[in-house]
Amino acid sequence: MDSIFKSIKLDKNIPIPLYYQFKKQVLALIENGMIQEGDMLPPENELCETLNVSRPTIRQALSELVTEGYLNRYKGKGTFVSNPKVEERFLSKLETFNQEMISKGLTPKTKVIKLEKLTGPHEANEKLGLPLDAPLIYLSRVRLADQSPLVYVETFLPYEPYLKLMEVDFTVNSLYQSLEELYHVRVNRVRREIEAINARRKEAELLQITKNKALILVRTIASSDDVPTPVEFSIARYRGDRNKFSVDILGYYCS
């Protein structure tokens, strides 16, 4: 392990801060598989001596990598490489969770927490364009990749139009595929709102993280050209330490 870090080269003659040079090269080692999940990094004082830089330089780089979820730091034990983040494309591409995970070489799994008929919450009825007392289908799931929880999703759909969904086994079936197969309704438009939150107790337990850890909350309204009103409203809570999101934007810059 020490020999790997001896390969890092920091250039004091360029205007890029040394901590940032070190951070980017450690990140490259992780992403290239040179250091892997569970590997322990050398102590800070050894890194300082190897690279001939100050301790604050090393500490700032490692602290940022811990905050961003690439490293875990355990008091009295050391700093270790964490699970790699999963890059989500769902901001720019419509595909099922299972399809996306399989395309990344990961094994998807779904745990159904609840599937029931309920009335409310009012926010869901409003987003779906329904009367506030209209019954809803409520589906809550934890989605996993390679046995690691990535996201806790609460989904609301109109009850009367999609009653057959109550009989679907969503541990193995996709919601969108079920809508298409049972009702010939194909979701082809979504609107997403994204914000950062901290995990509450229930979310932390379901996602196997500590309370107040960072989550990425995504509210989605899904629609179809096949029906006049929204099909689905969902609230997804993604683990901040296991997920990152990318968006491709095409167009022309306008000054």
C-alpha positions, 0 to 999 in steps of 0.5 A: 500500500505504501508503494502505491502512495509513493507514486503520487506526485505533487507539483509545488510550482503550479497554482493548483493547491497541494491538498487538491492535487493529492485528493484528485490522485487518491480519488483516481487510485480508488476509481482505477481499482488501485486501492479498493473497498476496505483498504486502509490508507497509511497514517497521516504522518506517514503520508506527510513524510512520503509526500513532503507536505504538511499535515493540514494538506493531507487532512483537508484532502482526506476530510473532503473524501470522507465527506464525499463518501469515498473514505470512512474514518474510524477513531482509533482504527484509521481511514479506509476506502468505502464502497464505491458510489453508484452513478445514477443517470435517472435525471437524464434517462428513463429506465427502471432501477433494475435496468440501470443497476444491471447495466453497471454490472451490479445485482439489483434487489428490492425489499417491499416495506408496504403495499396498501390502500390509504387516504392521503397524504394530501401532498400526494393527492395534489401532485396526482390531481386528485380530490384530497379524499381520493384513495391511493395505492401506497408502495414503499421499497428499499432498493439495493445493489450488491446487497447494499441499500441505495435508496428508500422510495415511497410511491403513491398512485391513484387507487381506482384506475390501477387496482390490479397493482395491489396484486403485483409482487414488486420484489421482482416486478417493475412498477413501470413495466407493470403499468404498461403490461396491465393497463397499457400505460407507458410512463414517458415524462417525469418532473423531478425536484432534488434537495439535500436532507439529513436522515431521520431515524426510520430512514437511517434504519432502512438504509443502514446508516446513522441518523443525520447522515446526508441523503439526496431527496428526489420528488418525482411526478410521472406522467404518460401520453396514454392518460390525462392525469399524472400516474405516479408521485414518489419521494425517494431518499438516496444515500449521499455516501453511495450515490452520485448523479450526472446530467448531460445537457445538450444545447447552445450557450446564449450570451 
